[in-house]
């Protein structure tokens, strides 16, 4: 493919980077990224990936914009209240970069549709706010062989990790199963500082670009924790668990299933295991 003069101008700061250049920018333009959840984490991730020139961005979300979302879900605006998030998100992405193809999925991600939807993408970003779906995304990416960039936020704390199926620790290596209902407070119950979503979502977008370009050191086998109160990052080493029910030596999860809605909507971070 050849860039137009307009595209060369738009992506000039990328092209100037030796690690990217014209060849790397072509990889970006040809890449397809699926963002599950067009909310707090998905908003900044989608906007920065669109600005970077990702060729196709898939948005999956069954929710509509609520006034309380606007404190952190920066892809949506006040006139969007009551509108489907995927429709609002698509409009803002294409207003920022008309070259980006946005595919909307106004539905929940389920065991029945996850593999089919993921099959057309290179990287998946987890921007959801409930534990059962986070486990479902992890498992679906494992069976589909898709790299996954996980993110989570609650109150003033955020976390990011990148998972390469069959090569790095997966989500279940660290957190075996969703926490029991009521054990962990939700953002609705405990709150979240809005800017935290921007920090974590932008790191997720960075990880996706690194995977697409094949540069740097992705956050595999590492959890990056961020404490916004102290402006402090902490890296926690993790490793593949040989007893993991999904990717371990004797897996007990051999097909895509759902853990059920054992936890309500939450941005929370479960307790750490196998660190």
JOQUI-V982504 format. One record per residue. SS is DSSP state (A for helix, B for strand, O for the rest). NEAR is the number of other ideal C-beta (glycine too) atoms within 8 Angstrom. Layout:
SS/NEAR + SS/NEAR
This chain:
O/5 + O/3 + O/10 + O/6 + A/6 + A/6 + A/11 + A/10 + A/7 + A/8 + O/13 + A/8 + A/6 + A/12 + A/11 + O/5 + O/9 + O/4 + O/8 + O/11 + A/9 + A/7 + A/6 + A/13 + A/14 + A/10 + A/11 + A/17 + A/12 + A/7 + O/12 + B/12 + B/16 + B/13 + B/15 + B/14 + O/12 + O/17 + O/16 + A/15 + A/16 + A/18 + A/19 + A/14 + A/16 + A/16 + A/13 + A/10 + A/14 + A/14 + A/8 + A/11 + O/15 + O/14 + O/11 + B/12 + B/16 + B/14 + B/16 + B/13 + O/15 + O/5 + O/9 + B/7 + O/14 + O/7 + A/6 + A/5 + A/11 + A/11 + A/6 + O/14 + O/14 + O/9 + O/13 + O/13 + O/7 + A/6 + A/4 + A/9 + O/9 + O/5 + O/9 + B/11 + A/15 + A/13 + A/10 + A/15 + A/18 + A/11 + A/8 + A/13 + A/15 + A/11 + A/6 + A/9 + O/10 + O/5 + O/7 + O/14 + B/6 + B/12 + B/8 + B/10 + B/11 + O/8 + O/8 + O/5 + O/14 + O/9 + O/9 + O/4 + O/9 + A/14 + A/10 + A/6 + A/13 + A/13 + O/7 + O/6 + O/13 + O/9 + B/15 + B/14 + B/17 + B/15 + O/16 + O/11 + O/10 + O/11 + A/14 + A/13 + A/11 + A/14 + A/14 + A/15 + A/16 + A/16 + A/13 + A/15 + A/15 + A/12 + A/9 + A/11 + O/7 + O/12 + B/12 + B/15 + B/17 + B/14 + B/15 + B/11 + B/15 + B/13 + B/7 + O/8 + B/12 + B/15 + B/14 + B/15 + B/14 + B/14 + B/15 + O/9 + O/13 + O/6 + O/5 + O/9 + O/13 + O/13 + A/12 + A/16 + A/13 + A/12 + O/11 + O/6 + O/7 + O/12 + O/11 + O/7 + O/7 + O/3 + O/6 + O/10 + O/7 + O/12 + A/13 + A/6 + A/6 + A/10 + O/6 + B/14 + O/8 + A/9 + A/8 + A/15 + A/18 + A/12 + A/11 + A/16 + A/16 + A/11 + A/11 + A/16 + A/14 + A/8 + A/13 + A/14 + A/11 + A/12 + A/13 + A/13 + A/12 + O/6 + O/7 + O/6 + O/4 + O/9 + O/11 + B/11 + O/8 + B/10 + B/13 + B/13 + B/11 + B/14 + B/11 + O/12 + O/5 + O/5 + O/5 + B/6 + B/7 + B/8 + B/8 + B/10 + B/7 + O/12 + O/8 + O/11 + O/11 + O/6 + O/7 + O/13 + O/9 + O/11 + O/11 + O/12 + O/5 + O/5 + O/10 + O/5 + O/9 + O/4 + O/5 + O/9 + O/7 + O/7 + O/10 + O/5 + O/6 + O/10 + O/13 + O/7 + O/7 + O/14 + O/10 + O/12 + O/9 + O/9 + O/5 + O/8 + O/7 + O/8 + O/8
